[in-house]
Amino acid sequence: MKSHIIHIQKWARSEAPSETDLYAQMLAEGLDPYKWHSNPQDVFPAHDHPYEKIIMVVDGSITFGFPIEGEPTTLYPGDRLVLPQGVMHNAVAGKNGVVCLEAQRSVK
């Protein structure tokens, strides 16, 4: 049975995380993260992926919308989104753009 549970974990500490720490955290989980960035207010139309997507925000912000599954959420530095395979989503980069680390996990 395919799970469509979207996991959002907000950064709990007052100080912002470093990119190095977030990268190390993802590596420790067996992930192979890569970095990407978007310009301010870049729009990503609704789409889905054939894999589980894990995103951690390094700098800036990004708002993800989930047209079928739930309410939109804005992620800030240190926040993490685990998006199951096949979940429709869209996104808009924040007013200062966004830098993220992202990894993919195959679904068996």
C-alpha positions in Angstrom: 0.0 0.0 0.0 1.4 3.4 -1.0 1.6 5.9 1.8 0.7 9.5 1.0 1.8 10.9 4.4 3.8 14.1 4.0 6.3 14.6 6.8 7.3 18.1 7.7 9.9 18.6 10.5 10.6 22.2 11.5 14.0 23.3 12.8 13.7 23.4 16.6 16.9 25.4 17.5 17.2 29.1 17.6 20.4 29.2 15.6 20.3 28.4 11.9 21.9 25.2 10.8 25.0 25.1 8.6 24.9 23.6 5.1 27.7 21.2 6.3 25.6 20.0 9.2 22.5 19.4 7.1 24.6 17.6 4.5 26.2 15.4 7.1 22.8 14.6 8.6 21.5 13.4 5.2 24.6 11.4 4.5 24.2 9.7 7.9 20.7 8.6 6.8 22.2 6.9 3.7 21.0 9.6 1.4 23.0 11.2 -1.5 22.1 14.9 -1.2 22.7 17.5 -3.9 22.3 21.2 -3.7 20.0 23.4 -5.7 18.8 27.0 -5.6 16.0 29.1 -7.0 15.6 32.8 -7.6 13.1 34.9 -5.7 9.5 34.0 -6.4 10.3 31.1 -8.9 7.2 29.0 -9.4 7.2 25.2 -9.8 3.8 24.1 -11.2 2.0 21.1 -9.8 3.8 17.8 -10.5 4.7 14.5 -8.7 7.7 12.2 -8.7 8.2 8.4 -9.0 10.4 8.4 -5.9 10.4 9.7 -2.3 11.8 13.2 -2.2 13.6 14.6 0.9 14.4 18.3 1.0 16.2 20.4 3.7 16.3 24.2 3.4 19.7 25.7 3.8 18.9 29.4 3.2 15.9 31.5 2.2 12.4 29.9 2.1 10.0 28.0 -0.1 6.3 27.3 0.1 5.0 23.9 -0.9 1.4 23.4 -1.9 -0.3 20.1 -1.9 -3.4 20.5 -4.1 -4.9 17.0 -3.2 -3.2 16.0 0.1 -3.2 19.0 2.4 -2.5 22.6 3.3 0.5 24.6 2.0 3.5 25.0 4.2 6.5 27.3 4.2 9.9 25.9 4.9 12.8 27.9 6.4 16.5 27.0 7.1 16.8 23.6 8.8 13.2 22.6 7.9 12.7 19.2 6.3 10.1 17.9 4.0 9.7 14.2 3.1 7.4 13.9 0.2 6.2 10.4 -0.7 6.2 9.0 -4.2 3.3 10.2 -6.3 2.1 13.1 -4.1 1.1 16.1 -6.3 2.8 19.3 -5.1 3.8 22.7 -6.3 6.2 25.3 -4.9 7.1 29.0 -4.9 10.5 30.2 -3.8 10.5 32.9 -1.1 11.1 36.6 -1.7 14.9 36.1 -1.2 15.0 32.8 -3.2 15.9 29.5 -1.6 18.9 27.1 -1.3 18.1 23.5 -0.6 19.7 20.1 -0.2 17.6 17.4 -1.8 17.9 13.6 -2.0 15.8 10.9 -3.6 14.9 7.5 -2.2 13.6 4.8 -4.4 10.3 3.2 -3.5 10.2 -0.6 -3.7 
